[in-house]
Amino acid sequence: MQRLQRERMQQQAHSLVPQQPAFFLFPGQQPQQPMIQPPLTVDMNPILEQTVLAIQREYTPDNSNDIYDNKTKEYFQFCDHCYPTDNYNKVLEANKLYRFMFYQAFRNQKKRGGKRVTENSIRFDPVDYNLITTKYQTWMLGNSNVEPPEPALPVQNSTMDQYKAVFRKLHKQQSAQRVTSSHWEQIWTLPLENLHKLVKQRRQSVRKATYAEKLEAEFAPYAAVDKYDKLEHELWDRGRGSHRSAGTWLRHRYCMLHTTSGILRCESIYRAELSDFLSLTLQKKEDPHPLTLMITQLPAGK
């Protein structure tokens, strides 16, 4: 009787163990090990990404951080003005960014200096924004034969590059905070590239319209009059280091004396040869010895 009771208890114990499903293995196939589930890291990644951006900010100079912060606050003030009822108005978006950059491309340059910038300073001008957007909308919808309005002192390409860099950095921050899932190419779209290209082309047209290129090329020697003595003194000092470089810097000084100074004295040396300046002696008041330059090689026919 005791043996029968033990057998029944063993049968009941085996019946309580959950049965494992049967697996059919092919020849040469090893049984699979149970998969280990890793811990959830979804909530940790945004914090780590923001940590990297914060460390990068510490490595950036303070002046660069101030520029980033001021332009970012200007964009946020624009969002509050144009989208006051949108709870997510500060999130980067292509259409919103285009309206802001259009205003930056066609406004006049801001005055340098001024009052000290504080935390509550107003960097965005809503009145100027409304005037510029209304002016160009009126021109586009009106008579297209009239020349487009141009700002008196337009911004340069460097300003557009700064704003683009600011929005790239802001996009990284919002992506790390999981505020936006858009890629940069979905924010800085083709219309913004065309706007950026327009600013580059406009710089050349403005320089041609004001004859800036011609004036710089024609009057460059005359603009160097005030620094002419310093240039000559620098060329003289650089040749004092070694005998090998003395002759080179004397030649440079010689060329400057008979080109720039000759033009400033309105003396033409068009197609002049080095042999035309033989037996030339130069001496400044502070020079202890005169400078005599001799040319040993003459061109053919001289």
C-alpha positions as a Markdown table, in Angstrom:
| # | Residue | x | y | z |
|---|---|---|---|---|
| 1 | Met | 0.0 | 0.0 | 0.0 |
| 2 | Gln | 2.8 | 2.4 | 0.8 |
| 3 | Arg | 4.4 | 1.7 | -2.6 |
| 4 | Leu | 1.1 | 2.5 | -4.4 |
| 5 | Gln | 0.7 | 5.7 | -2.5 |
| 6 | Arg | 4.2 | 6.9 | -3.4 |
| 7 | Glu | 3.5 | 6.1 | -7.1 |
| 8 | Arg | 0.2 | 8.1 | -7.1 |
| 9 | Met | 2.0 | 11.1 | -5.4 |
| 10 | Gln | 4.7 | 11.0 | -8.1 |
| 11 | Gln | 2.1 | 11.0 | -10.8 |
| 12 | Gln | 0.3 | 14.0 | -9.3 |
| 13 | Ala | 3.5 | 15.9 | -9.0 |
| 14 | His | 4.3 | 15.3 | -12.7 |
| 15 | Ser | 0.9 | 16.4 | -13.7 |
| 16 | Leu | 1.3 | 19.9 | -12.0 |
| 17 | Val | 4.5 | 20.7 | -14.0 |
| 18 | Pro | 3.6 | 22.7 | -17.2 |
| 19 | Gln | 4.4 | 20.8 | -20.3 |
| 20 | Gln | 6.9 | 22.4 | -22.7 |
| 21 | Pro | 5.9 | 22.6 | -26.3 |
| 22 | Ala | 7.7 | 20.1 | -28.5 |
| 23 | Phe | 10.3 | 21.4 | -31.0 |
| 24 | Phe | 11.2 | 19.7 | -34.2 |
| 25 | Leu | 14.9 | 20.1 | -35.0 |
| 26 | Phe | 16.3 | 19.5 | -38.4 |
| 27 | Pro | 19.5 | 17.5 | -38.7 |
| 28 | Gly | 22.5 | 19.7 | -37.6 |
| 29 | Gln | 20.3 | 22.4 | -36.0 |
| 30 | Gln | 21.1 | 23.5 | -32.5 |
| 31 | Pro | 18.3 | 24.3 | -30.0 |
| 32 | Gln | 17.8 | 28.1 | -29.6 |
| 33 | Gln | 18.7 | 29.8 | -26.3 |
| 34 | Pro | 16.0 | 32.0 | -24.7 |
| 35 | Met | 16.4 | 35.7 | -25.9 |
| 36 | Ile | 17.6 | 38.1 | -23.2 |
| 37 | Gln | 15.5 | 41.3 | -23.3 |
| 38 | Pro | 17.7 | 44.5 | -22.9 |
| 39 | Pro | 16.4 | 47.2 | -20.5 |
| 40 | Leu | 14.4 | 50.0 | -22.1 |
| 41 | Thr | 16.6 | 53.0 | -23.0 |
| 42 | Val | 14.1 | 55.1 | -24.9 |
| 43 | Asp | 13.8 | 57.7 | -22.1 |
| 44 | Met | 17.6 | 57.8 | -21.5 |
| 45 | Asn | 18.7 | 58.7 | -25.1 |
| 46 | Pro | 17.2 | 62.2 | -25.1 |
| 47 | Ile | 19.0 | 63.0 | -21.9 |
| 48 | Leu | 22.3 | 61.7 | -23.2 |
| 49 | Glu | 21.9 | 63.6 | -26.5 |
| 50 | Gln | 21.2 | 66.8 | -24.7 |
| 51 | Thr | 24.2 | 66.2 | -22.5 |
| 52 | Val | 26.5 | 66.1 | -25.6 |
| 53 | Leu | 25.0 | 69.4 | -26.9 |
| 54 | Ala | 25.5 | 71.0 | -23.5 |
| 55 | Ile | 29.2 | 69.9 | -23.4 |
| 56 | Gln | 29.6 | 71.3 | -26.9 |
| 57 | Arg | 28.2 | 74.6 | -25.8 |
| 58 | Glu | 30.8 | 74.7 | -23.0 |
| 59 | Tyr | 33.6 | 74.3 | -25.6 |
| 60 | Thr | 32.2 | 77.1 | -27.8 |
| 61 | Pro | 33.4 | 80.7 | -27.1 |
| 62 | Asp | 31.1 | 83.0 | -25.1 |
| 63 | Asn | 30.8 | 85.5 | -28.0 |
| 64 | Ser | 29.6 | 82.7 | -30.4 |
| 65 | Asn | 27.1 | 81.5 | -27.7 |
| 66 | Asp | 25.8 | 85.1 | -27.4 |
| 67 | Ile | 25.2 | 85.3 | -31.1 |
| 68 | Tyr | 23.4 | 82.0 | -31.1 |
| 69 | Asp | 21.2 | 83.0 | -28.2 |
| 70 | Asn | 20.3 | 86.5 | -29.5 |
| 71 | Lys | 19.2 | 85.2 | -32.9 |
| 72 | Thr | 17.3 | 82.3 | -31.4 |
| 73 | Lys | 15.4 | 84.7 | -29.1 |
| 74 | Glu | 14.7 | 86.9 | -32.2 |
| 75 | Tyr | 13.1 | 83.9 | -33.9 |
| 76 | Phe | 11.1 | 83.0 | -30.8 |
| 77 | Gln | 9.8 | 86.6 | -30.7 |
| 78 | Phe | 8.8 | 86.3 | -34.3 |
| 79 | Cys | 6.9 | 83.1 | -33.6 |
| 80 | Asp | 5.0 | 84.8 | -30.7 |
| 81 | His | 4.1 | 87.7 | -33.0 |
| 82 | Cys | 2.9 | 85.7 | -36.0 |
| 83 | Tyr | 1.6 | 82.6 | -34.3 |
| 84 | Pro | 0.2 | 83.7 | -30.9 |
| 85 | Thr | -2.4 | 81.0 | -30.5 |
| 86 | Asp | -0.2 | 78.1 | -31.5 |
| 87 | Asn | 1.0 | 76.2 | -28.4 |
| 88 | Tyr | 3.9 | 74.7 | -30.5 |
| 89 | Asn | 4.8 | 77.9 | -32.4 |
| 90 | Lys | 8.5 | 77.7 | -31.5 |
| 91 | Val | 9.0 | 74.3 | -33.2 |
| 92 | Leu | 11.0 | 74.6 | -36.4 |
| 93 | Glu | 8.9 | 74.2 | -39.6 |
| 94 | Ala | 9.6 | 75.0 | -43.2 |
| 95 | Asn | 6.9 | 77.5 | -44.0 |
| 96 | Lys | 7.4 | 79.3 | -40.7 |
| 97 | Leu | 11.1 | 79.5 | -41.2 |
| 98 | Tyr | 10.8 | 80.8 | -44.8 |
| 99 | Arg | 8.7 | 83.8 | -43.7 |
| 100 | Phe | 11.3 | 84.7 | -41.0 |
| 101 | Met | 14.2 | 84.3 | -43.4 |
| 102 | Phe | 12.4 | 86.3 | -46.1 |
| 103 | Tyr | 12.2 | 89.2 | -43.7 |
| 104 | Gln | 15.9 | 88.9 | -42.8 |
| 105 | Ala | 16.9 | 88.8 | -46.5 |
| 106 | Phe | 15.1 | 92.0 | -47.4 |
| 107 | Arg | 15.5 | 94.2 | -44.3 |
| 108 | Asn | 18.2 | 96.8 | -43.9 |
| 109 | Gln | 21.3 | 96.1 | -41.9 |
| 110 | Lys | 21.0 | 96.7 | -38.2 |
| 111 | Lys | 23.0 | 99.5 | -36.5 |
| 112 | Arg | 26.1 | 98.4 | -34.7 |
| 113 | Gly | 26.3 | 99.0 | -31.0 |
| 114 | Gly | 23.4 | 100.7 | -29.2 |
| 115 | Lys | 21.9 | 99.8 | -25.9 |
| 116 | Arg | 23.1 | 96.9 | -23.9 |
| 117 | Val | 21.2 | 93.7 | -24.7 |
| 118 | Thr | 19.4 | 92.3 | -21.7 |
| 119 | Glu | 17.3 | 89.2 | -21.1 |
| 120 | Asn | 14.0 | 91.1 | -21.9 |
| 121 | Ser | 15.3 | 93.1 | -24.9 |
| 122 | Ile | 13.2 | 93.1 | -28.0 |
| 123 | Arg | 15.2 | 91.8 | -30.9 |
| 124 | Phe | 12.4 | 91.3 | -33.5 |
| 125 | Asp | 10.7 | 94.4 | -35.0 |
| 126 | Pro | 7.1 | 93.5 | -35.9 |
| 127 | Val | 6.4 | 96.9 | -37.5 |
| 128 | Asp | 9.3 | 96.5 | -39.9 |
| 129 | Tyr | 8.3 | 92.9 | -40.6 |
| 130 | Asn | 4.8 | 93.9 | -41.6 |
| 131 | Leu | 6.0 | 96.8 | -43.8 |
| 132 | Ile | 8.5 | 94.6 | -45.7 |
| 133 | Thr | 6.1 | 91.6 | -46.3 |
| 134 | Thr | 3.3 | 94.0 | -47.3 |
| 135 | Lys | 5.6 | 95.9 | -49.7 |
| 136 | Tyr | 6.7 | 92.8 | -51.6 |
| 137 | Gln | 3.3 | 91.3 | -51.7 |
| 138 | Thr | 1.9 | 94.5 | -53.2 |
| 139 | Trp | 4.7 | 94.5 | -55.8 |
| 140 | Met | 4.1 | 90.9 | -56.8 |
| 141 | Leu | 0.4 | 91.2 | -57.1 |
| 142 | Gly | 0.5 | 94.6 | -58.8 |
| 143 | Asn | 2.4 | 95.8 | -61.9 |
| 144 | Ser | 5.2 | 93.4 | -62.6 |
| 145 | Asn | 6.9 | 95.8 | -65.0 |
| 146 | Val | 8.1 | 98.0 | -62.1 |
| 147 | Glu | 11.5 | 97.2 | -60.8 |
| 148 | Pro | 11.4 | 95.3 | -57.5 |
| 149 | Pro | 12.0 | 97.3 | -54.3 |
| 150 | Glu | 15.5 | 97.0 | -52.9 |
| 151 | Pro | 16.7 | 97.7 | -49.3 |
| 152 | Ala | 18.9 | 100.7 | -49.0 |
| 153 | Leu | 21.6 | 98.8 | -47.1 |
| 154 | Pro | 20.8 | 95.1 | -47.5 |
| 155 | Val | 22.2 | 92.3 | -45.4 |
| 156 | Gln | 25.2 | 90.3 | -46.7 |
| 157 | Asn | 25.7 | 86.6 | -47.2 |
| 158 | Ser | 27.5 | 86.3 | -43.9 |
| 159 | Thr | 24.3 | 87.3 | -42.1 |
| 160 | Met | 22.3 | 84.5 | -43.9 |
| 161 | Asp | 25.1 | 82.0 | -43.1 |
| 162 | Gln | 24.8 | 83.0 | -39.4 |
| 163 | Tyr | 21.1 | 82.4 | -39.3 |
| 164 | Lys | 21.4 | 79.1 | -41.1 |
| 165 | Ala | 24.0 | 77.9 | -38.5 |
| 166 | Val | 21.7 | 79.1 | -35.7 |
| 167 | Phe | 18.8 | 77.1 | -37.0 |
| 168 | Arg | 20.9 | 74.0 | -37.5 |
| 169 | Lys | 21.9 | 74.2 | -33.9 |
| 170 | Leu | 18.3 | 74.8 | -32.8 |
| 171 | His | 17.2 | 71.8 | -34.9 |
| 172 | Lys | 19.7 | 69.6 | -33.1 |
| 173 | Gln | 18.4 | 70.8 | -29.7 |
| 174 | Gln | 14.7 | 70.2 | -30.6 |
| 175 | Ser | 15.6 | 66.8 | -32.1 |
| 176 | Ala | 17.4 | 65.8 | -28.9 |
| 177 | Gln | 14.4 | 67.0 | -26.8 |
| 178 | Arg | 12.1 | 64.9 | -29.1 |
| 179 | Val | 10.1 | 68.0 | -30.0 |
| 180 | Thr | 10.4 | 67.4 | -33.7 |
| 181 | Ser | 11.0 | 64.4 | -35.8 |
| 182 | Ser | 11.7 | 66.2 | -39.1 |
| 183 | His | 15.0 | 66.0 | -40.8 |
| 184 | Trp | 17.1 | 69.1 | -41.6 |
| 185 | Glu | 16.3 | 68.7 | -45.3 |
| 186 | Gln | 12.6 | 68.9 | -44.5 |
| 187 | Ile | 13.1 | 72.3 | -42.7 |
| 188 | Trp | 15.7 | 74.0 | -44.9 |
| 189 | Thr | 13.9 | 73.4 | -48.2 |
| 190 | Leu | 14.4 | 74.5 | -51.8 |
| 191 | Pro | 12.7 | 77.9 | -51.4 |
| 192 | Leu | 15.1 | 78.7 | -48.6 |
| 193 | Glu | 18.0 | 77.7 | -50.8 |
| 194 | Asn | 16.7 | 80.0 | -53.5 |
| 195 | Leu | 16.5 | 82.8 | -51.0 |
| 196 | His | 20.0 | 82.2 | -49.9 |
| 197 | Lys | 21.2 | 82.2 | -53.4 |
| 198 | Leu | 19.4 | 85.5 | -54.1 |
| 199 | Val | 21.4 | 87.2 | -51.3 |
| 200 | Lys | 24.6 | 86.0 | -52.9 |
| 201 | Gln | 23.7 | 87.3 | -56.3 |
| 202 | Arg | 22.5 | 90.6 | -55.0 |
| 203 | Arg | 25.8 | 91.4 | -53.4 |
| 204 | Gln | 27.5 | 91.4 | -56.8 |
| 205 | Ser | 24.8 | 93.4 | -58.5 |
| 206 | Val | 25.0 | 96.0 | -55.7 |
| 207 | Arg | 28.7 | 96.3 | -56.1 |
| 208 | Lys | 28.4 | 96.8 | -59.8 |
| 209 | Ala | 25.6 | 99.3 | -59.5 |
| 210 | Thr | 27.6 | 101.5 | -57.1 |
| 211 | Tyr | 30.9 | 101.0 | -59.0 |
| 212 | Ala | 32.4 | 99.5 | -55.8 |
| 213 | Glu | 34.7 | 97.1 | -57.7 |
| 214 | Lys | 36.0 | 99.8 | -60.0 |
| 215 | Leu | 36.6 | 102.3 | -57.2 |
| 216 | Glu | 38.5 | 99.7 | -55.1 |
| 217 | Ala | 40.7 | 98.7 | -58.0 |
| 218 | Glu | 41.4 | 102.3 | -59.2 |
| 219 | Phe | 41.9 | 104.0 | -55.8 |
| 220 | Ala | 43.6 | 101.1 | -53.9 |
| 221 | Pro | 47.1 | 102.7 | -54.2 |
| 222 | Tyr | 45.8 | 106.1 | -53.0 |
| 223 | Ala | 44.1 | 104.4 | -50.0 |
| 224 | Ala | 47.5 | 103.1 | -48.9 |
| 225 | Val | 49.0 | 106.5 | -48.6 |
| 226 | Asp | 48.6 | 106.7 | -44.8 |
| 227 | Lys | 50.3 | 103.4 | -44.3 |
| 228 | Tyr | 53.0 | 103.7 | -46.9 |
| 229 | Asp | 55.8 | 104.5 | -44.4 |
| 230 | Lys | 54.8 | 101.5 | -42.2 |
| 231 | Leu | 54.8 | 99.2 | -45.3 |
| 232 | Glu | 58.3 | 100.4 | -46.3 |
| 233 | His | 59.6 | 100.0 | -42.7 |
| 234 | Glu | 58.1 | 96.5 | -42.5 |
| 235 | Leu | 59.8 | 95.4 | -45.7 |
| 236 | Trp | 63.1 | 96.8 | -44.4 |
| 237 | Asp | 62.8 | 95.0 | -41.0 |
| 238 | Arg | 61.9 | 91.7 | -42.5 |
| 239 | Gly | 65.2 | 91.6 | -44.5 |
| 240 | Arg | 67.3 | 92.0 | -41.4 |
| 241 | Gly | 66.9 | 88.4 | -40.2 |
| 242 | Ser | 69.4 | 86.7 | -42.4 |
| 243 | His | 71.7 | 87.3 | -45.4 |
| 244 | Arg | 69.6 | 84.9 | -47.5 |
| 245 | Ser | 66.4 | 86.9 | -47.1 |
| 246 | Ala | 68.0 | 90.3 | -47.2 |
| 247 | Gly | 68.2 | 90.4 | -51.0 |
| 248 | Thr | 64.6 | 89.2 | -51.5 |
| 249 | Trp | 63.1 | 91.8 | -49.2 |
| 250 | Leu | 65.3 | 94.6 | -50.7 |
| 251 | Arg | 63.9 | 93.6 | -54.1 |
| 252 | His | 60.4 | 93.8 | -52.7 |
| 253 | Arg | 61.1 | 97.2 | -51.3 |
| 254 | Tyr | 62.6 | 98.3 | -54.6 |
| 255 | Cys | 59.5 | 97.3 | -56.5 |
| 256 | Met | 57.2 | 99.1 | -54.1 |
| 257 | Leu | 59.2 | 102.3 | -54.3 |
| 258 | His | 59.0 | 102.3 | -58.1 |
| 259 | Thr | 55.4 | 101.2 | -58.5 |
| 260 | Thr | 53.2 | 102.5 | -55.7 |
| 261 | Ser | 55.1 | 105.7 | -55.0 |
| 262 | Gly | 55.4 | 106.4 | -58.7 |
| 263 | Ile | 51.6 | 106.1 | -59.1 |
| 264 | Leu | 51.0 | 108.3 | -56.1 |
| 265 | Arg | 53.3 | 110.9 | -57.7 |
| 266 | Cys | 51.3 | 110.5 | -61.0 |
| 267 | Glu | 54.4 | 109.3 | -62.8 |
| 268 | Ser | 53.7 | 106.7 | -65.4 |
| 269 | Ile | 55.9 | 103.7 | -65.6 |
| 270 | Tyr | 53.9 | 101.8 | -68.1 |
| 271 | Arg | 56.0 | 99.0 | -69.7 |
| 272 | Ala | 59.0 | 100.1 | -67.8 |
| 273 | Glu | 62.0 | 97.8 | -67.6 |
| 274 | Leu | 64.3 | 97.2 | -64.7 |
| 275 | Ser | 67.2 | 98.5 | -66.7 |
| 276 | Asp | 65.5 | 101.9 | -66.9 |
| 277 | Phe | 66.3 | 102.4 | -63.2 |
| 278 | Leu | 70.1 | 101.9 | -63.4 |
| 279 | Ser | 72.4 | 104.0 | -61.2 |
| 280 | Leu | 69.5 | 104.6 | -58.8 |
| 281 | Thr | 70.5 | 105.6 | -55.3 |
| 282 | Leu | 67.9 | 105.8 | -52.5 |
| 283 | Gln | 68.5 | 107.1 | -49.0 |
| 284 | Lys | 66.0 | 108.1 | -46.3 |
| 285 | Lys | 66.9 | 110.6 | -43.6 |
| 286 | Glu | 67.1 | 108.0 | -40.9 |
| 287 | Asp | 69.2 | 105.6 | -43.1 |
| 288 | Pro | 72.9 | 105.6 | -42.2 |
| 289 | His | 74.0 | 104.5 | -45.7 |
| 290 | Pro | 72.5 | 105.1 | -49.1 |
| 291 | Leu | 70.8 | 102.2 | -50.9 |
| 292 | Thr | 72.3 | 101.6 | -54.3 |
| 293 | Leu | 70.6 | 99.1 | -56.6 |
| 294 | Met | 72.4 | 97.6 | -59.6 |
| 295 | Ile | 70.9 | 95.4 | -62.3 |
| 296 | Thr | 73.3 | 93.0 | -64.0 |
| 297 | Gln | 71.0 | 91.5 | -66.5 |
| 298 | Leu | 69.6 | 93.6 | -69.3 |
| 299 | Pro | 66.9 | 92.7 | -71.7 |
| 300 | Ala | 67.7 | 92.3 | -75.4 |
| 301 | Gly | 68.1 | 95.5 | -77.3 |
| 302 | Lys | 69.0 | 97.7 | -74.3 |
